[in-house]
Amino acid sequence: MGNTCTKIRPWLLIGILFGLCSLLAGLSIIQGYVCDIGTEQQKLLGSMVRQELKGWYAIGLVSIAVIWFAARNPPRPGAIGRWLCLHLAMALVCSAGYSVLTSALVAGERSVMHPGEILTFSYLIGKYWPHYLICYLIVYWIVVVAQLGWHYYNRYREREVETAQLQRELVEARLEALRMQLNPHFLFNTLHAVSALIHENPNAADRVVARLSELLRLSLDQTKPQEVPLSEELAFLDRYLEIEQMRFAERLKVEKTISKDVQNALVPYLILQPIVENAIRHGIEPREDLGLLQISADHKDGRLFLRVRDNGYESTAKAAQAAPEGIGLSNTRSRLRHLYGDDFQFELAADNGCGLEARMEIPFHTRNGNGTATNG
């Protein structure tokens, strides 16, 4: 049973052996009693019970030493012969020890077969030592095989845990890399907005730079978890939209429809910004008149639905829908796949021939008071 059972929880091991030996002793007692029913020979039930219990408890005591020895001498590649020799020698020692221990414990009891006789140590060891020896040689190898099975089972489980841990760390590393790829892309586009404003509206450019510093601080924050409450994600998005509204002035109108009961829903950090940026670039920027950006969030049947819609021109919408996804949208899809496997939907769809709608569907879950995510 390995070091876990013999060192960490020895009393549990002793309890299991005691219970198993008690069960086997009980079965032996029942068998002996039932076999004598209807026969002329009547055995002493009390003496039979004591002898069976002492014999099986002796097996349990010696088996503790076998488990201890087997745990410290596991088979090693290239040394199987040495392992067999060690255990053959130990099997003989333990069998001899069991013979002596059982004879000493049973000595003084009345003979079950001959009720008038008292069993002595010399009589038991002289007559029954071959029986004791062969009996415990069989038990020895049963115990060794059982210990090996438990040992390899524990190793298998440990490797499963290690593999799961490595896979989780790999996924987290990939997610972090994907999240960090958003920053240069976002920075480039924001600086482009600053360069467009710096000569036309210096005050607006100054405010954009201030908001940009806030966004960079938040987006580069390595302490942020992969999932944050939707309210926090929307607060980040508001800073980005403030920059874009300074850039577009009266040409950009933002409408948000957010259900109150989804404010605490967990969403991937920085998941909305690249989607909104894509809508502004392909839907709002080509327009000369008012551009409308609509953001909505609600949930139903344990699913969270996020939508970002723009009112771009039909030709622009079709071109954007047919074009390969850029860095922002491809990273968004990759992050969703790493976080949720196949349990998500993300698509761009033409909205009645006018503009595009980005639709995202992910599991609805929140974080409870102790920081653990719970399904809604």
Backbone torsions as a table, in degrees:
resi	resn	phi	psi	omega
1	MET	NA	1.2	171.4
2	GLY	77.4	178.1	-177.5
3	ASN	-64.3	-26.2	-178.7
4	THR	-60.2	-41.9	-176.6
5	CYS	-84.2	-39.8	-173.0
6	THR	-80.0	-25.4	-178.0
7	LYS	-108.4	-45.8	-173.4
8	ILE	-78.9	-43.6	-176.5
9	ARG	-130.8	64.8	-177.3
10	PRO	-66.4	-35.1	-177.7
11	TRP	-69.2	-30.1	174.8
12	LEU	-66.5	-40.8	177.6
13	LEU	-61.7	-45.9	179.7
14	ILE	-62.6	-41.1	179.2
15	GLY	-62.6	-41.7	178.9
16	ILE	-64.1	-44.9	179.1
17	LEU	-63.7	-41.6	178.8
18	PHE	-61.2	-44.9	179.4
19	GLY	-65.0	-41.9	-179.7
20	LEU	-65.6	-44.1	179.6
21	CYS	-65.5	-37.2	177.3
22	SER	-63.4	-40.7	179.4
23	LEU	-64.3	-46.7	-179.3
24	LEU	-65.8	-38.4	176.9
25	ALA	-63.3	-41.7	178.2
26	GLY	-61.4	-42.0	178.3
27	LEU	-64.3	-39.0	178.5
28	SER	-65.5	-39.8	179.1
29	ILE	-63.9	-45.4	179.7
30	ILE	-62.3	-42.8	179.6
31	GLN	-61.3	-46.6	-180.0
32	GLY	-63.7	-39.9	-178.9
33	TYR	-68.1	-44.1	-179.3
34	VAL	-65.6	-38.6	-178.8
35	CYS	-65.3	-25.5	-177.8
36	ASP	-90.2	-7.2	179.5
37	ILE	-66.7	129.4	178.6
38	GLY	87.8	-2.6	177.6
39	THR	-98.0	161.2	-179.8
40	GLU	-73.7	-26.4	-177.3
41	GLN	-82.9	119.4	179.8
42	GLN	-106.7	117.9	-179.5
43	LYS	-84.5	155.0	176.1
44	LEU	-77.7	110.3	-174.6
45	LEU	-62.9	-44.1	-178.9
46	GLY	-61.5	-44.5	179.8
47	SER	-66.4	-38.6	178.8
48	MET	-64.0	-41.4	179.9
49	VAL	-63.1	-45.7	-178.4
50	ARG	-64.7	-41.3	-178.7
51	GLN	-66.3	-42.2	179.2
52	GLU	-64.4	-44.3	180.0
53	LEU	-62.9	-45.1	180.0
54	LYS	-62.7	-41.4	179.7
55	GLY	-63.8	-45.2	-178.9
56	TRP	-72.8	-34.8	176.3
57	TYR	-67.8	-32.0	174.9
58	ALA	-64.3	-40.2	175.5
59	ILE	-60.1	-43.8	179.7
60	GLY	-62.3	-42.9	-179.7
61	LEU	-63.7	-45.9	-179.7
62	VAL	-67.7	-32.5	-179.6
63	SER	-66.2	-27.9	175.3
64	ILE	-60.2	-43.2	177.7
65	ALA	-65.3	-36.3	178.8
66	VAL	-65.0	-44.2	179.5
67	ILE	-62.9	-43.7	178.3
68	TRP	-59.0	-46.2	-178.6
69	PHE	-67.1	-43.2	-178.1
70	ALA	-66.3	-35.5	180.0
71	ALA	-66.2	-30.5	-178.5
72	ARG	-94.2	-2.8	178.1
73	ASN	-134.7	65.0	178.9
74	PRO	-74.1	157.7	176.7
75	PRO	-67.1	137.5	179.7
76	ARG	-121.8	146.3	179.5
77	PRO	-57.0	131.6	178.7
78	GLY	83.6	-0.8	-178.5
79	ALA	-133.7	31.8	-179.6
80	ILE	-66.7	-37.2	178.9
81	GLY	-61.3	-44.6	178.3
82	ARG	-62.9	-40.5	-180.0
83	TRP	-61.9	-42.6	179.4
84	LEU	-65.4	-41.6	179.0
85	CYS	-63.3	-42.3	178.2
86	LEU	-59.9	-44.1	-176.2
87	HIS	-76.4	-29.6	174.3
88	LEU	-64.2	-43.0	178.0
89	ALA	-65.4	-43.6	179.6
90	MET	-66.0	-35.1	179.2
91	ALA	-63.1	-41.1	178.1
92	LEU	-66.5	-41.8	179.1
93	VAL	-62.7	-46.6	-178.0
94	CYS	-67.6	-36.2	178.5
95	SER	-66.5	-41.1	176.6
96	ALA	-64.6	-41.4	177.8
97	GLY	-63.2	-39.5	177.9
98	TYR	-64.8	-39.6	178.9
99	SER	-61.3	-46.7	180.0
100	VAL	-66.0	-44.4	-177.5
101	LEU	-64.7	-45.2	-179.0
102	THR	-65.3	-42.1	179.0
103	SER	-62.7	-38.9	179.9
104	ALA	-68.8	-37.6	-178.6
105	LEU	-73.1	-38.2	-175.9
106	VAL	-81.2	-23.1	-179.1
107	ALA	-55.5	136.4	-178.5
108	GLY	99.4	-14.0	177.7
109	GLU	-81.2	155.9	174.7
110	ARG	-74.7	144.2	178.5
111	SER	-66.8	131.4	178.5
112	VAL	-70.7	-38.2	-178.7
113	MET	-77.3	-34.2	-179.4
114	HIS	-127.6	86.8	-171.7
115	PRO	-54.8	-23.1	-178.6
116	GLY	-82.7	-9.0	-175.7
117	GLU	-100.5	147.1	175.1
118	ILE	-103.4	129.0	-179.7
119	LEU	-75.5	133.7	178.3
120	THR	-113.3	160.9	-179.1
121	PHE	-61.8	-45.7	-178.0
122	SER	-63.9	-37.5	179.2
123	TYR	-65.7	-46.4	-178.0
124	LEU	-65.5	-47.1	-176.7
125	ILE	-68.5	-32.2	-179.1
126	GLY	-75.9	-35.0	-175.3
127	LYS	-93.5	-35.9	-170.4
128	TYR	-106.7	2.5	-176.7
129	TRP	-59.8	-37.0	176.7
130	PRO	-63.0	-39.6	178.0
131	HIS	-62.7	-47.6	179.3
132	TYR	-61.1	-42.7	-176.5
133	LEU	-62.8	-50.7	-178.7
134	ILE	-66.0	-40.3	-179.8
135	CYS	-58.9	-46.9	-176.0
136	TYR	-80.0	-22.9	173.0
137	LEU	-60.2	-40.2	177.2
138	ILE	-66.3	-46.2	180.0
139	VAL	-61.6	-40.0	-178.5
140	TYR	-54.9	-49.9	-176.3
141	TRP	-73.1	-27.6	173.0
142	ILE	-63.6	-43.6	179.6
143	VAL	-65.1	-42.6	-179.2
144	VAL	-63.4	-45.1	179.3
145	VAL	-63.4	-40.8	178.5
146	ALA	-63.7	-41.6	178.7
147	GLN	-64.2	-40.4	177.9
148	LEU	-63.8	-42.1	178.6
149	GLY	-60.9	-43.4	177.7
150	TRP	-65.4	-39.2	179.5
151	HIS	-61.7	-47.8	-178.2
152	TYR	-72.3	-29.7	174.6
153	TYR	-64.3	-44.2	177.9
154	ASN	-62.9	-40.5	178.1
155	ARG	-63.6	-39.5	178.2
156	TYR	-62.5	-44.9	179.6
157	ARG	-66.2	-39.1	178.3
158	GLU	-62.5	-40.6	178.5
159	ARG	-67.6	-35.3	175.5
160	GLU	-61.4	-45.7	179.7
161	VAL	-63.4	-43.9	179.7
162	GLU	-63.4	-41.1	179.1
163	THR	-63.8	-44.0	178.7
164	ALA	-62.6	-39.8	179.1
165	GLN	-64.3	-43.4	179.2
166	LEU	-64.5	-40.6	178.6
167	GLN	-64.4	-40.5	179.0
168	ARG	-64.9	-42.1	178.7
169	GLU	-65.1	-37.0	178.4
170	LEU	-65.5	-44.1	178.2
171	VAL	-62.0	-43.1	179.3
172	GLU	-63.3	-39.1	178.3
173	ALA	-65.0	-41.1	178.3
174	ARG	-65.8	-41.5	178.0
175	LEU	-61.6	-42.4	179.9
176	GLU	-64.3	-40.3	178.1
177	ALA	-64.0	-41.5	178.3
178	LEU	-64.7	-40.6	-179.7
179	ARG	-65.8	-39.5	-179.5
180	MET	-69.4	-25.0	177.3
181	GLN	-67.4	-20.7	178.7
182	LEU	-69.5	-31.3	-171.5
183	ASN	-63.8	-50.4	178.0
184	PRO	-60.6	-38.7	179.8
185	HIS	-63.7	-47.2	179.6
186	PHE	-65.5	-41.6	-179.3
187	LEU	-61.9	-43.7	-179.3
188	PHE	-59.2	-47.2	-177.5
189	ASN	-68.4	-35.2	179.1
190	THR	-70.3	-41.7	177.1
191	LEU	-63.4	-32.6	175.8
192	HIS	-63.9	-38.4	177.1
193	ALA	-65.9	-39.0	179.0
194	VAL	-63.7	-43.1	-178.9
195	SER	-63.9	-31.0	178.9
196	ALA	-74.0	-27.7	-176.2
197	LEU	-94.5	-21.4	-166.9
198	ILE	-62.6	-30.3	178.4
199	HIS	-93.9	-32.3	-177.4
200	GLU	-80.3	-40.5	-176.1
201	ASN	-146.4	84.7	-176.7
202	PRO	-59.4	-38.1	-179.9
203	ASN	-63.3	-42.9	177.4
204	ALA	-64.3	-39.4	178.3
205	ALA	-62.5	-38.7	178.2
206	ASP	-63.0	-42.2	178.8
207	ARG	-66.7	-36.6	178.3
208	VAL	-63.0	-42.3	179.3
209	VAL	-62.7	-40.3	178.0
210	ALA	-62.7	-45.4	179.1
211	ARG	-67.0	-35.2	178.6
212	LEU	-61.8	-41.0	178.7
213	SER	-63.0	-38.6	177.1
214	GLU	-64.5	-43.9	-179.0
215	LEU	-65.1	-40.1	178.9
216	LEU	-64.8	-40.5	179.4
217	ARG	-61.6	-42.6	-179.2
218	LEU	-72.6	-42.2	-176.3
219	SER	-71.6	-26.6	179.2
220	LEU	-93.0	4.5	-178.9
221	ASP	-70.8	110.1	-177.6
222	GLN	-76.3	-12.4	-178.6
223	THR	-83.9	-9.3	-178.6
224	LYS	-68.5	137.0	174.9
225	PRO	-72.4	169.3	179.5
226	GLN	-68.9	-26.2	178.0
227	GLU	-122.9	137.2	179.2
228	VAL	-131.8	160.9	175.1
229	PRO	-59.8	147.3	-179.5
230	LEU	-58.2	-36.0	179.4
231	SER	-60.0	-37.9	178.5
232	GLU	-70.3	-39.0	177.9
233	GLU	-65.0	-38.9	178.6
234	LEU	-68.4	-34.5	177.6
235	ALA	-64.1	-40.8	175.3
236	PHE	-63.1	-43.1	-178.8
237	LEU	-64.0	-34.8	178.9
238	ASP	-60.9	-37.6	178.2
239	ARG	-64.8	-42.3	178.0
240	TYR	-64.0	-44.6	-178.9
241	LEU	-65.6	-31.0	176.8
242	GLU	-62.2	-39.0	176.8
243	ILE	-63.7	-46.3	-178.0
244	GLU	-67.7	-34.1	178.8
245	GLN	-70.3	-31.3	172.9
246	MET	-66.5	-34.1	-178.7
247	ARG	-73.1	-44.3	-175.4
248	PHE	-92.8	-11.4	179.5
249	ALA	56.2	-121.4	-175.2
250	GLU	-81.0	-0.9	-176.0
251	ARG	-86.3	-3.8	-177.8
252	LEU	-124.5	124.9	175.1
253	LYS	-122.2	131.4	-177.7
254	VAL	-114.8	129.4	175.2
255	GLU	-122.2	129.9	179.7
256	LYS	-121.2	132.6	176.2
257	THR	-125.1	95.0	-174.5
258	ILE	-117.6	119.7	178.0
259	SER	-65.8	142.5	-178.2
260	LYS	-63.3	-32.7	-175.1
261	ASP	-83.1	8.7	175.4
262	VAL	-115.1	5.7	-178.6
263	GLN	-59.6	-35.1	-177.9
264	ASN	-94.3	2.4	178.9
265	ALA	-63.6	138.1	-179.3
266	LEU	-83.4	132.3	177.7
267	VAL	-132.9	156.6	176.8
268	PRO	-60.0	137.0	-178.9
269	TYR	-63.7	133.4	179.7
270	LEU	62.8	35.3	-178.3
271	ILE	-86.9	-28.6	-175.1
272	LEU	-85.7	-32.2	-174.1
273	GLN	-57.2	-47.9	179.3
274	PRO	-65.9	-30.3	178.1
275	ILE	-69.1	-44.3	178.3
276	VAL	-64.9	-40.8	179.2
277	GLU	-61.2	-39.9	177.7
278	ASN	-64.1	-40.5	179.1
279	ALA	-65.0	-40.9	-179.9
280	ILE	-67.5	-42.0	-176.6
281	ARG	-66.6	-46.1	-173.7
282	HIS	-94.2	-23.1	-176.8
283	GLY	-105.8	-44.5	-174.0
284	ILE	-87.3	-45.6	-172.9
285	GLU	-60.3	-39.6	-180.0
286	PRO	-69.2	-16.1	-177.9
287	ARG	-79.3	146.9	173.7
288	GLU	-97.2	-20.3	178.4
289	ASP	-100.8	-160.4	-174.0
290	LEU	-66.3	128.5	174.3
291	GLY	-101.7	132.7	-177.2
292	LEU	-112.0	126.3	177.2
293	LEU	-117.8	121.8	-178.2
294	GLN	-116.7	129.5	-179.3
295	ILE	-123.3	127.9	-179.0
296	SER	-136.0	154.3	177.9
297	ALA	-150.8	129.8	174.0
298	ASP	-153.6	178.0	-179.9
299	HIS	-143.6	155.8	179.7
300	LYS	-161.0	134.8	175.7
301	ASP	53.4	44.3	176.2
302	GLY	74.4	17.5	179.7
303	ARG	-124.6	141.9	176.3
304	LEU	-103.4	129.3	-178.2
305	PHE	-113.6	123.0	177.2
306	LEU	-119.5	134.3	-178.9
307	ARG	-136.2	138.5	175.1
308	VAL	-128.9	118.3	-175.4
309	ARG	-124.5	139.4	174.2
310	ASP	-121.3	165.9	-179.3
311	ASN	-111.6	43.4	179.2
312	GLY	-65.2	170.8	179.6
313	TYR	-68.3	155.7	-177.7
314	GLU	-60.5	-46.3	-178.1
315	SER	-65.2	-39.1	179.0
316	THR	-66.7	-40.7	179.6
317	ALA	-62.5	-43.9	-179.7
318	LYS	-65.5	-39.8	179.4
319	ALA	-65.1	-41.7	179.7
320	ALA	-67.4	-36.3	-179.8
321	GLN	-69.4	-36.4	-177.5
322	ALA	-81.9	-22.5	-176.5
323	ALA	-70.7	150.1	175.3
324	PRO	-60.2	147.6	-179.9
325	GLU	-67.0	141.1	176.9
326	GLY	-80.5	-171.2	-177.9
327	ILE	-60.0	-45.3	-175.1
328	GLY	-61.6	-50.3	-177.2
329	LEU	-71.8	-37.2	179.0
330	SER	-66.7	-37.9	176.0
331	ASN	-66.9	-36.7	177.5
332	THR	-59.9	-46.8	179.7
333	ARG	-64.1	-40.9	179.9
334	SER	-65.3	-40.9	178.8
335	ARG	-64.3	-41.8	178.7
336	LEU	-62.2	-39.8	-179.4
337	ARG	-67.5	-40.1	179.1
338	HIS	-67.8	-35.5	-177.7
339	LEU	-80.3	-38.4	-170.9
340	TYR	-120.7	3.5	-178.0
341	GLY	64.9	-125.1	177.1
342	ASP	-96.9	4.5	-175.6
343	ASP	-89.0	53.9	176.6
344	PHE	-157.5	163.1	172.3
345	GLN	-135.6	139.0	177.9
346	PHE	-149.4	121.0	-177.0
347	GLU	-150.2	155.5	171.4
348	LEU	-109.1	126.3	-177.5
349	ALA	-132.9	139.6	175.0
350	ALA	-65.5	135.1	-176.5
351	ASP	-102.1	92.8	179.2
352	ASN	55.5	35.0	177.6
353	GLY	75.0	4.0	-178.1
354	CYS	-134.9	102.1	179.5
355	GLY	85.7	174.9	-179.6
356	LEU	-118.5	151.5	173.5
357	GLU	-126.0	122.4	174.4
358	ALA	-91.1	125.0	-176.8
359	ARG	-118.4	128.4	-179.8
360	MET	-128.0	133.2	177.6
361	GLU	-131.0	122.4	-178.6
362	ILE	-136.3	165.2	176.9
363	PRO	-61.3	139.2	177.4
364	PHE	-89.1	116.7	175.5
365	HIS	-150.2	154.7	-178.4
366	THR	-126.1	174.8	177.9
367	ARG	-109.2	125.5	-179.1
368	ASN	-80.3	-171.0	-173.0
369	GLY	-62.0	-31.7	-177.9
370	ASN	-93.1	11.0	174.8
371	GLY	88.6	4.7	179.8
372	THR	-90.9	135.5	179.2
373	ALA	-72.6	136.3	178.1
374	THR	-129.6	145.0	179.7
375	ASN	-72.2	145.4	179.1
376	GLY	-84.5	NA	NA
